[in-house]
């Protein structure tokens, strides 16, 4: 018999082509933000601090924002969205995790897509956890597997190489596992919303 896929959970992966040129500028900007701004969106939690969710309106990060906009039409075409719609960034924030820092699992209900940009992710600084929540897990619970693959599990971990941008459906539950390195981990997250022209 031939295996055919019925439902596909998309994951778009790209390399931010201006990462090398922008990395130091973005890191310095975030360090300045936390040095000067005591009103961060969340206090130190899980050894991680967050900026407010308004970085998409800060021209400091224009190269990253332009990269996301450049890739958006291809994504809309692939998921067959009506041509009267465009994607826009609804929120963007950054998280800095010290050693032991995690980003707890969460999912979004008010946007169509969400994404991550891995600005500084030294070896050992964690993985992206992606989980598709379903009402009935019996299929996965009953399977005895030699190792997990996309056909026998609803939960995977994904590496977080520096300079990578990931975009996926917002209903997926995502989190970042513990930073086991001695260096800071810096990750941007953003939400993409559909707008009608």
JOWOKA-V5215 format. One record per pair of residues at least 4 apart in sequence whose ideal C-beta (glycine too) atoms are under 7 Angstrom apart, sorted by sequence separation. I is the first residue (numbers start at 1). GAP is how many residues later the second one is. D is the distance in whole Angstrom. If there is no record, write none. Layout:
BEGIN
I;GAP;D
I;GAP;D
END
This chain:
BEGIN
18;4;5
19;4;6
22;4;5
23;4;6
24;4;6
25;4;6
26;4;6
27;4;6
28;4;6
29;4;6
30;4;7
31;4;6
32;4;6
33;4;5
51;4;6
61;4;6
62;4;6
63;4;6
64;4;7
65;4;6
66;4;6
67;4;7
68;4;7
71;4;6
72;4;6
73;4;6
74;4;6
75;4;7
81;4;5
97;4;3
121;4;5
137;4;5
138;4;6
139;4;7
148;4;6
168;4;5
44;5;6
76;5;4
97;5;7
148;5;4
34;6;7
55;6;6
97;6;7
108;6;5
179;6;5
145;7;5
42;8;5
95;8;6
40;9;6
41;9;5
56;9;6
76;9;7
143;9;5
40;10;6
41;10;6
40;11;6
41;11;5
76;11;6
176;11;6
40;12;7
41;12;6
75;12;7
116;12;7
140;12;7
140;13;6
140;14;6
34;15;6
72;15;4
33;18;6
134;20;6
68;21;7
90;21;5
170;21;7
132;22;5
131;23;6
65;24;7
105;24;6
131;24;4
130;26;5
129;28;5
130;28;6
128;29;7
127;30;4
128;30;4
29;31;5
127;31;6
127;32;6
128;32;5
56;33;4
127;33;6
126;34;6
26;35;7
56;35;7
56;36;4
55;37;4
53;38;4
55;38;6
53;39;7
55;39;6
121;39;5
53;40;4
121;40;7
132;40;6
133;40;6
22;41;5
52;41;7
121;41;5
131;41;7
22;42;7
51;42;5
118;42;5
120;42;6
130;42;6
131;42;4
50;43;6
51;43;5
118;43;6
118;44;6
130;44;6
18;45;4
50;45;5
118;45;7
129;45;6
118;46;5
128;46;6
129;46;5
48;47;5
49;47;5
16;48;6
48;48;7
117;48;5
128;48;6
129;48;6
18;49;7
48;49;4
17;50;7
47;50;6
115;50;6
116;50;5
126;50;5
127;50;5
16;51;5
47;51;5
115;51;6
126;51;4
41;52;7
47;52;7
115;52;4
126;52;6
47;53;5
48;53;4
64;53;6
126;53;5
47;54;3
48;54;7
113;54;6
114;54;6
125;54;5
46;55;6
48;55;6
113;55;7
125;55;7
46;56;5
113;56;6
114;56;5
124;56;5
125;56;5
14;57;6
113;57;6
124;57;4
46;58;6
112;58;6
123;58;6
111;59;5
122;59;5
126;59;6
125;60;4
122;61;4
34;62;7
108;62;4
12;63;6
107;63;7
30;64;6
107;64;6
120;64;6
121;64;6
107;65;6
120;65;6
30;66;6
107;66;5
120;66;4
106;67;7
119;67;4
105;68;5
106;68;7
119;68;6
10;69;7
105;69;7
106;69;7
118;69;6
119;69;6
105;70;4
104;71;6
116;71;6
117;71;4
103;72;5
116;72;7
102;73;7
103;73;4
116;73;5
102;74;6
102;75;6
114;75;7
115;75;5
102;76;5
114;76;7
114;77;5
115;77;7
100;78;6
101;78;5
114;78;7
100;79;6
113;79;4
99;80;6
111;80;4
112;80;6
98;81;7
111;81;6
112;81;6
97;82;5
99;82;7
111;82;5
112;82;5
99;83;6
108;83;6
101;84;7
98;86;6
97;87;7
96;88;6
97;88;4
96;90;5
27;92;7
75;92;7
94;92;6
95;92;5
26;93;6
27;93;6
94;93;7
94;94;5
95;94;7
23;96;7
92;96;6
93;96;6
67;98;7
92;98;4
91;99;6
91;100;5
16;101;6
89;101;6
90;101;4
90;102;7
89;103;6
90;103;4
88;104;7
87;105;5
88;105;6
87;107;6
88;107;5
85;109;5
86;109;5
85;110;7
85;111;6
86;111;6
84;112;6
81;113;7
84;113;5
9;123;6
56;134;7
19;143;7
19;144;3
16;147;5
15;148;6
15;149;6
16;149;5
13;151;7
14;151;5
13;153;6
12;154;7
11;155;7
12;155;4
30;156;6
11;157;5
10;158;7
10;159;7
27;159;6
9;160;7
END
